[in-house]
């Protein structure tokens, strides 16, 4: 008998993230639905946490409370060693409250002017939290190491992807085929960890 799928709301308004998460969970007994599908597309959640994990948990718990269903949220960003871990949890609004991908990337490149490639190391970090209606929560994270390139290369991905150079593939995330990026990305690693945790959870 086919296992009935559990409904899970993905607490993001970012269509790119939604697609990535949907694709990665398609072989799992979870029916992924968007905020829009449950009428919460205008819900504002203040991310007051001091870490990726805290912010993911805040979002997941808020949506779970509102919908009374499983809610999954991620918080992700770029940490650059030469900048003491910035932009970090502020990656999406690095250039200010009205920041765009363009202004965020310009600010980052300006701050790294004159920094040689070997000192431009950094990582994409993704924390994922799942909140259940019974109050249980699961939290995990994934990371992928690389370097911040001197310019943007590639049309794929979104955000800082075209600047994030992965030595193993000698390409930026913006140049990598989506299938490869989805296999090695920080979000992929966090989701793989989460799938193991969910498997245990649904076994109980």
Secondary structure, DSSP 8 states (H G I E B T S, - for coil): -----EEEEE----HHHHHHHHHHTTTSSEEEEETGGGT-TT-------SSHHHHHHHHHHHHHHHHSSEEEEEEEEEEEGGGTT-BGGGGGGTT-TT--HHHHHHHHHHHTTT--GGG-EEEEEEEEEEE-TTS-EEEEEEEEEEEE-SS---SSSSTTGGGEEETTTTEETTTS-HHHHHHHSHHHHHHHHHHHHHHHHHH-
